[in-house]
Amino acid sequence: MKSALLFFAQLFFIWAIYEFSSYIIKTFDVPIPASVLGIIILYTMLSTGIIKLRHIEKGVGFLNKHLGFFFVPIAVGLINYGGLIKAHGLELVLMIAGSTVVGLVITAGTTQYLSKKERALTRKERTYHGQSHSA
C-alpha cells in the first residue's frame, strides 16, 4: 500500500511540474511547449539537489517504460496528412534525417568537449594535490 501511494505521489509531482510550466507558458506567453519548460524545471530541481532522483524514480520509470503508448495518438493523427506525406514525403524524411544527424553531431561534440575539459581539470587537481602534499 505504501509503495502504491509513493508511486502515485511521484506521478502527481511530475504532473504538478507540468501544470506549473503550463501556467508559466500561458501567463507570460513564453514561446516554448509547456512540456519542454517542465523538463527544464525538473532538470534544474534535480541538478541543484532540490529533489533527489529517488523522489521521482518510480513514477518516471513507469512513464518511460510506456513512452511508446503516448505516441499512438500522434501516429494516428498522421493519417490526416496522407496527401502531404505523398506529395512531400522524401523532403520530410530528408529533413528529419538531417536534423537528427545535426542533433547527434552537436551532442557528440559537446560531450567530447566537456569530457576533455573535465579530464584536464581532474589532471590539474591531481597535480595540485600532489604538490601540496610534498611541500
C-alpha positions in Angstrom: 0.0 0.0 0.0 2.8 2.4 0.9 4.6 1.6 -2.4 1.4 2.4 -4.4 0.9 5.7 -2.6 4.6 6.6 -3.2 4.2 5.8 -6.9 1.1 7.9 -7.2 2.7 10.8 -5.3 5.6 10.7 -7.7 3.3 10.8 -10.7 1.3 13.6 -9.1 4.6 15.6 -8.6 5.6 15.2 -12.2 2.1 16.2 -13.3 2.3 19.3 -11.0 5.5 20.4 -12.6 3.9 20.1 -16.0 0.8 22.1 -14.8 3.1 24.7 -13.3 5.0 25.0 -16.6 1.7 25.3 -18.5 0.7 28.1 -16.1 4.0 29.9 -16.8 3.7 29.5 -20.6 0.1 30.9 -20.6 0.8 33.7 -18.1 4.0 35.0 -19.6 3.3 34.0 -23.2 6.6 32.0 -23.4 7.1 30.6 -27.0 8.1 27.1 -26.0 6.0 24.0 -25.2 5.0 23.5 -21.6 6.5 20.0 -21.6 9.9 21.4 -22.6 9.7 24.0 -19.8 8.6 21.3 -17.4 11.7 19.2 -18.3 13.9 22.2 -17.8 12.3 22.8 -14.4 12.7 19.2 -13.4 16.3 19.1 -14.6 17.1 22.2 -12.6 15.5 20.8 -9.5 17.5 17.5 -9.9 20.7 19.3 -10.7 20.5 21.7 -7.7 19.5 18.9 -5.3 16.1 20.4 -4.6 14.7 17.0 -5.3 16.6 13.7 -5.4 16.2 11.1 -8.2 14.8 8.6 -5.7 11.9 11.0 -5.1 10.6 10.6 -8.7 12.3 7.4 -9.9 9.3 5.0 -9.8 6.9 7.5 -11.5 9.4 8.4 -14.2 10.3 4.8 -14.8 6.7 3.9 -15.3 6.2 6.8 -17.8 9.4 6.0 -19.6 8.5 2.3 -19.8 5.2 3.2 -21.5 6.6 6.0 -23.7 5.6 4.3 -27.0 2.0 4.3 -25.9 2.0 8.1 -25.7 3.0 8.3 -29.4 0.0 6.3 -30.7 -2.3 9.4 -30.9 0.4 11.2 -32.9 0.8 8.3 -35.3 -3.0 8.0 -35.8 -3.1 11.8 -36.4 -0.6 11.4 -39.3 -3.4 9.6 -41.2 -5.0 13.0 -41.7 -1.9 14.2 -43.6 -1.6 11.3 -46.1 -1.7 13.7 -49.1 1.0 15.9 -47.7 3.2 12.8 -47.0 2.6 11.5 -50.5 3.5 14.9 -52.1 6.4 15.8 -49.8 7.4 12.5 -48.1 11.0 12.5 -49.4 11.6 16.1 -48.3 10.2 15.3 -44.9 12.3 12.2 -44.5 15.4 14.2 -45.5 14.6 17.0 -43.1 14.0 14.6 -40.2 17.2 12.6 -41.0 19.2 15.8 -41.4 18.1 17.3 -38.2 18.7 14.0 -36.4 22.3 13.9 -37.7 22.8 17.6 -36.8 21.5 16.9 -33.3 23.7 13.9 -32.8 26.8 15.7 -34.1 26.2 18.7 -31.8 25.5 16.4 -28.8 28.6 14.3 -29.5 30.8 17.4 -30.0 29.5 18.9 -26.8 30.1 15.7 -24.8 33.6 15.3 -26.1 34.4 18.9 -25.3 33.1 18.7 -21.8 34.8 15.3 -21.2 38.2 16.8 -22.3 37.6 19.8 -20.1 36.7 17.5 -17.1 39.8 15.3 -17.7 42.1 18.4 -17.8 40.5 19.7 -14.6 41.0 16.4 -12.9 44.6 16.3 -14.0 45.1 19.8 -12.7 43.6 18.8 -9.4 45.8 15.7 -9.1 48.9 17.8 -9.8 47.8 20.4 -7.3 47.2 17.9 -4.6 50.4 16.1 -5.4 52.4 19.3 -4.9 50.6 20.3 -1.8 51.4 17.0 -0.1 55.1 17.2 -1.0 55.5 20.7 0.4 
